Amino acid sequence: MLIVAEDPDRILYLAIPHLVYNSFFQLEFPALMLQENSVKIIFYDIELERVIIWKE
């Protein structure tokens, strides 16, 4: 079953390692897709094992 059907009020975030965001998601197409689809993102540091930024 889809999360939307089970819990429509749930807010979903895409968790991305900070290094991946700084390389891949800064390219024109991925950046545009995130912006156009209003994707909420969590950037985390793999080595420190902690969240760096929550972006809504």
Rosetta constraint file for C-alpha pairs under 8 A:
AtomPair CA 1 CA 5 HARMONIC 7.01 0.50
AtomPair CA 1 CA 6 HARMONIC 7.12 0.50
AtomPair CA 2 CA 6 HARMONIC 6.41 0.50
AtomPair CA 3 CA 7 HARMONIC 5.69 0.50
AtomPair CA 3 CA 8 HARMONIC 7.05 0.50
AtomPair CA 3 CA 10 HARMONIC 7.94 0.50
AtomPair CA 4 CA 8 HARMONIC 4.52 0.50
AtomPair CA 4 CA 9 HARMONIC 7.79 0.50
AtomPair CA 4 CA 10 HARMONIC 7.57 0.50
AtomPair CA 12 CA 40 HARMONIC 6.97 0.50
AtomPair CA 13 CA 39 HARMONIC 7.05 0.50
AtomPair CA 13 CA 40 HARMONIC 4.84 0.50
AtomPair CA 13 CA 41 HARMONIC 5.10 0.50
AtomPair CA 13 CA 42 HARMONIC 6.41 0.50
AtomPair CA 14 CA 39 HARMONIC 7.15 0.50
AtomPair CA 14 CA 40 HARMONIC 6.21 0.50
AtomPair CA 14 CA 41 HARMONIC 4.72 0.50
AtomPair CA 14 CA 42 HARMONIC 6.07 0.50
AtomPair CA 15 CA 41 HARMONIC 5.84 0.50
AtomPair CA 15 CA 42 HARMONIC 4.66 0.50
AtomPair CA 15 CA 43 HARMONIC 5.98 0.50
AtomPair CA 15 CA 44 HARMONIC 7.19 0.50
AtomPair CA 16 CA 20 HARMONIC 6.66 0.50
AtomPair CA 16 CA 21 HARMONIC 6.42 0.50
AtomPair CA 16 CA 41 HARMONIC 7.17 0.50
AtomPair CA 16 CA 42 HARMONIC 6.18 0.50
AtomPair CA 16 CA 43 HARMONIC 5.08 0.50
AtomPair CA 16 CA 44 HARMONIC 6.35 0.50
AtomPair CA 17 CA 21 HARMONIC 6.45 0.50
AtomPair CA 17 CA 43 HARMONIC 5.57 0.50
AtomPair CA 17 CA 44 HARMONIC 4.95 0.50
AtomPair CA 17 CA 45 HARMONIC 5.89 0.50
AtomPair CA 17 CA 46 HARMONIC 6.34 0.50
AtomPair CA 18 CA 22 HARMONIC 6.23 0.50
AtomPair CA 18 CA 43 HARMONIC 5.09 0.50
AtomPair CA 18 CA 44 HARMONIC 5.42 0.50
AtomPair CA 18 CA 45 HARMONIC 5.79 0.50
AtomPair CA 18 CA 46 HARMONIC 7.89 0.50
AtomPair CA 18 CA 52 HARMONIC 7.76 0.50
AtomPair CA 19 CA 23 HARMONIC 6.40 0.50
AtomPair CA 19 CA 45 HARMONIC 7.84 0.50
AtomPair CA 20 CA 24 HARMONIC 5.64 0.50
AtomPair CA 20 CA 25 HARMONIC 6.89 0.50
AtomPair CA 21 CA 25 HARMONIC 4.69 0.50
AtomPair CA 21 CA 26 HARMONIC 6.55 0.50
AtomPair CA 21 CA 43 HARMONIC 7.57 0.50
AtomPair CA 22 CA 26 HARMONIC 5.93 0.50
AtomPair CA 23 CA 27 HARMONIC 7.27 0.50
AtomPair CA 24 CA 30 HARMONIC 7.23 0.50
AtomPair CA 25 CA 30 HARMONIC 5.15 0.50
AtomPair CA 25 CA 31 HARMONIC 5.37 0.50
AtomPair CA 26 CA 30 HARMONIC 6.98 0.50
AtomPair CA 26 CA 31 HARMONIC 5.66 0.50
AtomPair CA 27 CA 31 HARMONIC 6.03 0.50
AtomPair CA 28 CA 32 HARMONIC 6.05 0.50
AtomPair CA 29 CA 33 HARMONIC 6.23 0.50
AtomPair CA 30 CA 34 HARMONIC 6.29 0.50
AtomPair CA 31 CA 35 HARMONIC 6.28 0.50
AtomPair CA 32 CA 36 HARMONIC 5.96 0.50
AtomPair CA 33 CA 37 HARMONIC 6.00 0.50
AtomPair CA 34 CA 38 HARMONIC 5.94 0.50
AtomPair CA 34 CA 39 HARMONIC 5.21 0.50
AtomPair CA 35 CA 39 HARMONIC 6.73 0.50
AtomPair CA 38 CA 56 HARMONIC 7.94 0.50
AtomPair CA 39 CA 56 HARMONIC 7.38 0.50
AtomPair CA 40 CA 54 HARMONIC 7.80 0.50
AtomPair CA 40 CA 55 HARMONIC 5.76 0.50
AtomPair CA 40 CA 56 HARMONIC 4.65 0.50
AtomPair CA 41 CA 54 HARMONIC 6.03 0.50
AtomPair CA 41 CA 55 HARMONIC 5.08 0.50
AtomPair CA 41 CA 56 HARMONIC 6.54 0.50
AtomPair CA 42 CA 51 HARMONIC 6.83 0.50
AtomPair CA 42 CA 52 HARMONIC 7.56 0.50
AtomPair CA 42 CA 53 HARMONIC 5.81 0.50
AtomPair CA 42 CA 54 HARMONIC 4.62 0.50
AtomPair CA 42 CA 55 HARMONIC 6.19 0.50
AtomPair CA 43 CA 51 HARMONIC 5.92 0.50
AtomPair CA 43 CA 52 HARMONIC 5.51 0.50
AtomPair CA 43 CA 53 HARMONIC 5.13 0.50
AtomPair CA 43 CA 54 HARMONIC 6.51 0.50
AtomPair CA 44 CA 49 HARMONIC 6.97 0.50
AtomPair CA 44 CA 50 HARMONIC 5.55 0.50
AtomPair CA 44 CA 51 HARMONIC 4.15 0.50
AtomPair CA 44 CA 52 HARMONIC 5.06 0.50
AtomPair CA 44 CA 53 HARMONIC 7.00 0.50
AtomPair CA 45 CA 49 HARMONIC 5.53 0.50
AtomPair CA 45 CA 50 HARMONIC 5.59 0.50
AtomPair CA 45 CA 51 HARMONIC 6.35 0.50
AtomPair CA 45 CA 52 HARMONIC 6.51 0.50
AtomPair CA 46 CA 50 HARMONIC 7.29 0.50
